[in-house]
Amino acid sequence: MAKIKSVYRCEQCGADHSKWAGQCSECGEWNCLTEVRLESVTPHRAKPKLGGYAGEISTVTTLNKISVSNVPRVATGISEFDRVLGGGLVTGSVVLIGGDPGIGKSTILLQTATHMARKSSTALYVTGEESLSQVALRAQRLDLPTDQLKVMAETCVERICEILAQERPVVAILDSIQTLYTETLQSAPGGVSQIRESAALLTRFAKNSGTALFIVGHVTKEGALAGPRVLEHMVDCVLYFEGQSDSRYRMIRAVKNRFGAVNELGVFGMTDKGLREVANPSAIFLSRYNEAIPGSIVMISREGTRPLLVEVQALVDDAQGQPRRVALGLEQNRLNMLLAVMHRHGGVQTSGQDVYVNVVGGLKITETGSDLAVLLACASSLRAKALPQQLAVFGEVGLSGEIRPVPNGQERLKEAVKHGFTHVILPKGNAPQKAIEGVQVIAVSRLHEALQTAMELSE
């Protein structure tokens, strides 16, 4: 009989320890060690089968001798989803999609599977969390065609690989990785070791067979994907669902993509018939008042390959104690730095003021092109002067008060012109060489110039 032993495994990094400790010595996380009972592997134990795809014998060769075929991407039937994936689904790729419970992960994947199955691309939906009747009920509620999509309820990875090898679908959806297990391990499904080994087997199968895989992943309370960090390194693409539960809009952001742009954003609207793509996202982020109000300004941001017009609002008020700095949709530390720059190089002091900054629509802005818009919104709120509604700005602010250019300035400017903006304040390095009809381009090089110009426009 095989000997049974126990180890203490870190839920964050997967490192094994001989005894329990309060802190993992590998990653430094606290209270993350759980006991795992292991069975020693005997020499005659068979390796897991991958449905006939065991891989070829490895040989050493030069890179120029490798034949590369330009296989066209497979369309998912949802253009916004194709945008996030980099233009479509690549054969043999593994896509990991995560998000909060109920945000729409299973919904959009079911829509994708039915669209691809209807367009002669074989698709297989493997569910481990729901029964087949529950999946059928969701498809009926969304009015999706159900005559072409193949479904299966299974949680064993070896069995799933055997079925995939027999069916040979173009795309397979696994919902979710936390419910899968491999027979080579004795731990319960959802553990660090089971998630890591199951993902490794599925990834190896996808590369050898050419079947593209969509894998659903749970998230923790902090919003990160549950399981070891190595899970994100194994797959080719990592997508995150963003959006508030009380909002009808959902956003899918690519945080890792080996076949496309990172930070690409897809915008969807949640309806009773599932997720519907939003063709013009700038329109939903510009739902402004009929009249100009202090502290509001339009910023020309860029998410992946798409320019977006986003409204930034700021509220600056007298502090009733220790001044507070709150940023929603922006980085907190960068807001503190920008306020110090505005005091030093712009002559606008906020030391005794509460400063609240919000990006309308729940969008998260990570680029530095939002610096100028944040400071102009704060100055407008502090001085109670409303900026023109037809004014849009973008630019990075340096510590010495200079306005630095940002990438793709011409595309941002074209987006503002397309939506009817008549004034644009931008860095001098992004100024166009020729005048643009219908819009006044104001190029600035210093922060005090931008503040003075904006206040003059508000009069």
N, C-alpha and C positions, 0 to 999 in steps of 0.2 A: 504494500500500500504506500502511496506517495506521502511524503512528509508534509504536514501543513505548518506554515509559519506565517507570522504577521510582520508587516512593516508599516511605518507611518509615512503617508504620502502627502505632499503639499498640494492643496487644491489650486494654487495659483501657477506654480512652475512645474509641478509633477516630480519634484525631487523626492527620493526615498531616504528615510531616516530609520535607524535601528531602534530608537526610543522616542517617546513623545517629548516635545519641547514647546514652549510658548511661542517661539519665533523660528521661522524657517531660516536656516543658515545660508541658503542659496540666494533667495530673493528678498529676504528681510521682512516678509509679511508676518503679521501676528495672528495667532489663533486660526491657523489654516491647515494644521496637520490632522489627518484622519486615519484611523486604523484600517488597513486593508489586509485581508487574509489571502495568502497566495499559496498555490499548490506548486511544488517543484516540478519542473518539466522533465519527464523521463526521456531517455535517448530515443525510444521507439515511437514517440508521439509524432503524429503526422502534422505537417504544416498546413495552414488553411489553403483551400483551393479557391482560385479566382475564376471559376467557370471556364477553364481551358486557356486563360490568358495569364500565363506565368511569366511572360517577358522573355526577351531574347538574351542569348549569352553576351555579356559585355565584352566589347573589344575596343582597343585604342585606335583612333583615326584622327585625321586632321579636319579642321572645320570646313575647309573648302570642298571636301569630298562628300559632305552630307547633302543629300537631295532635299530641297525644300519645295513643297507644292503649295501654290497659292489657292488654298481652299477658301471659297467665299464664306462669309459669315451667314449664319442662319438667323433670319428675322424672327423675333418673338411675337410679332403681331401688334405690339404696343410701342409706338415710336419713342416715347419718353423713356421706356425701359431699355430700348436699343441704344439710346443716347448714353445712358449711364454705363452700359456694358462696353461702350466704345465703338458702336456701330452694328451691334448684333452679337450673337452667341458664337464663340469659337469652338470648333469640334474638339472634343477631349478636354475641355476646360472644366474646372471645378469652381463654382460660385457659392460663396457663403453669405447668407443674408440674415441679418439680425435686427431686432427691434423690440419695443415694449409689447406686453401681451395685448392682443386685440387691436393692434395698430394696422393690420392688413397684410401680414406676410403670407399667410396661407391663401388669402383671397387673390392677391395679384399672381401668385404662382399657379393657382388653379385656373385663372383666366389665361395665363401664358400657355399652360399645358393644353387647354382646349383649343386655343387659337392655332397652336403649332400642329396639333393632331388633325385639325380640320384642313390644314394646308398641306396634306400628304407627308408631313414630318411626324413619324411615329413618336409618341410620348407615353411615358409610364409614370404614374403618380403613386408613390409608395408612402403610406401613412403609418405612423407608429403611435400617434397620439389619439387619433379618432378612428371610429369604425367606418366601414365602407358606406353604411347607410347615412352617416353624418356628412360624409363628403358628397354623396349624391344629393342630399337635402340642400347643401350650400350651393351646389351647381344649379339646382332647380330654382332656388331663390334668386340667383343672379342671372337667370335666363341664359345659361350657357349650353352649347350643344354637347351632349353626353354620349353620342353614338360612336365616336371615334377614339375617345380617350380611354386608355387601359389603366386600371387601378389595382392595387394590391395592398393588403395589410400584413406587414412583416417587420420584425425588429432584429432579426439575426443577419449580420453583415454577410456571412458566407452564403446564406440562402439567397439574399438579395443579389449578390454577384452572379450566382448561378442562373437566376431568372433573367437578369440583364444580359447574360451571355447567350441565352436562348432567344430572347425577344429581339435583341440588337436594336433598341430604340435610339433615335437621334438625341433625345433629351430625357433625363429621368429626374424626378423631384423626390427628395427624401425629407420627410417632415416628422420628426426632427432628429438631429444628431444626438440629442440627450436621451433619446429612447432606444438607440441602437446598441447592440453589444456584439462582441466577438467571442466565439467559443474557446479561443486560446487563453482567455483570462477568466478568473473566477469572481472578480469583483462585480458589483451591481451596476446596471446601466446608469449613465449620467456621471460616473466618477471620472477622475482625471485620466486614469489609465485607459478606461473603455473609450472615452472620447478620442484620445490620441491615437490609439490603435485602430479604431473604426475609421477615423478620417484617413489614416495612412493607407489602409486597405482599399478604401473607395477611391482615393486619389490615384493609387497605382493602377487600379482597374480602369479608371477613366483614361489615363494616358495610354494604356496598352490597347484598349478596345475602341477608342474614339468617341465614346458616348459622353455627352456633356451632362454634368450633374449640377443641380441646384440643391443646396443643403441649407435647411433652416436651423438657426441656432438661437438658443435662449440668451437673455441678457441678465446681468446682475442688477442689484439696486442702484449701483453707480452708473449703469447704462453700458458697461463693457460686456463683450461676449463671454458667456459662462464657459468655464473650462480652461485648459492650459493655454498660455499665450502662443505656444507653438502651433495651435490650430489655425491661426491667421496666417502663419508662415507657410503652411502646407498648401493652402488653396491658392488659386490664381487670382481670384477677385473677391473682395470683401465689401459688401453693401450694408449700409445702416439706414433703417427707417427713422425719420425724424418727424416731429409734429406733436401737437397737444391733443389729448384725448377729446377735448371739447371743441376742437377745430375741425372743420370739414376738409382741410387741406393736409396732404401728406407729402413728404419729400424723401426721396431716396438719394443718398450720397455715397459715392464710391471713395472709400478711404484707401483701397489698394486695388490696382488693376494692372496686370501684366500685358494687357492687350489694348489699353486705352488710357485716357487722361485721368489723373487722380483728382479728387474733389469735384468730379462732374456731378451735376445735380439734375434730378428729374422731379417734376412737380405733378401731383395728382390730386384730384378731388374725390372725396369719399361720398358715394351716393348709395341709394338702396339697391342699385344694380351693380355694386362693386366699385372699383377704382376707375376713374376716368381721367385721362391725361389732360393737362392744362397747356394749351398751345402757346399762350402768351402770359408767362408767369409775372412779368412786370406789371400787368394790369391789376393783379390781385394784391400786390404789395404797395399799390399807389392809391388805395381807397382813402382819399383825403377829404377834408372839409371843403365846403364851397368857397370859403374865404380864408385868407392867409392868417395863420396864428403864430405867435412867438414860440421859438424852440423847435420848429419843424423845418426840415430841409430834405431834399431828395439827393441820394447818393447813387452814383453809377458804379456798382460793384461788378465783380466777375467771378462766376462759379464754373470752374472747369473751362470749357470752351464757349460759354454763353455769358454775355453781359446782361446784367439785371439792374433795373431801377428800383431802389428800395428807399422807403421813407425812414429817416432817423429822427427821433424825438428826444428832446432834452428838457429837463425841469431843474432849474437852479433856484433855490429858496434859502432864506435865512435859517441857519442851524439852530436848533433848540438845545444844544449841548455839543457833544463831539460831532464834528461834521462827518457825514456819511458819503461814500462813493459807491454807487450801485450801477452795474452795467448788465443789461440783459441782451444777449445776442452778440456781445463783444467781450474782449478780454479785460478782466478787472484791472490787472496791473498796468496794461497799456493806457487805460483811462487815467490812472493816477499820473503816469508819465506825461501824457498830453496836457493835462491841466497845469503841471509845473512848467512845461514849455510855453503855454499860453500866458502864464504869469510873467515869465522872464523875458520873452521876446515879443509878446503881443500887448503887454500892459493891462491885461485883464486878470484881476485877482479873484479867486474863489476860495480863499483859505477859511473864511467863516461861513461858507455856504454848503448846503446839501446839494449834491449833484446826482441826478438820476438820468440815465441814458438808456433808451430802448430802441431796438430794431423792430419795426412794425411787421406783423405777420409771423412772428416766431422764428424768423430766419437767423441762422448763426453765421456771422461774418468773421472770417479768420484772416483776411488779407489786410495789408497796411494801407491800401487805397482808401480806407474809410476814415483816416485820421483827420483830414481837412473838414469833412462833413460833421464829425463829432464836435470839433472845436467851434465851428460856425453855429451849430445848433445850440451849444452851451452859451456862446456870446449873445445869440438872439434872445434866449430865455432870460439871461441876466439883465440885459438892457431893455427887455420888454418891447423889442422891435421885431415885427414879423417880416420875414424874408419873402421875396416874391415867389408865388407858386410855380412860375415857369423858370425857376432857377435850379440848376443841377450842378453838383460839384464832385470832384474826386481828386485825390492826391495824398502822398505820404508826407508827414511832417517829421523833420529831423530834430535832434536835440539842440542844434544851434539855430533853430527857427527857419530853416530853409524848407521850401516845398520841393520835394523830390519827385521825379517822374515815376510812373507805374507802368507795368507791361500792358500792351494792347490798348494804348490810349485812343487810337483812331477808331477802333471798334466800339469803345465806350461812347465816344462822341457821336458816332452814327446812331447808336441806340437812343441817345437823348434827342437827336434831331427827328428820328422816326416817331417819337411820342409827342412831338410838338413843343419841346422846350426851346425858349428863345434866348436864354442866357446860360452860359456854362463857364464856371471858374475851374481852371485846371492848371497843372504845373507848366512852366515855360518849356520844359523838355518834351511835353506832349502836345504842344501847340501845332496845329496844322500849317502847312506851307501856304495854302491858298485859303481865301475867305470862303465861308460856307453860307449860302443864301438862306436867309430866314433865321439865323442864330448869331448872337454876339458872343464870340469866344474871348474870354478874359484870361490871359496867361499871367501867372504870378510866380515870383521866385522866393518871396519871403512871407512869413506868416502875417506880419503887420499889414502888408499890402492886401492880402486876402481879406482880413478883418475889415480894413477900411473900405474896400470895394463892396463887400457885402452890406455894410451898414449904409453906404451911399445908395445902393439899390433899394434898400428898405424904406427910404424916405419918399 
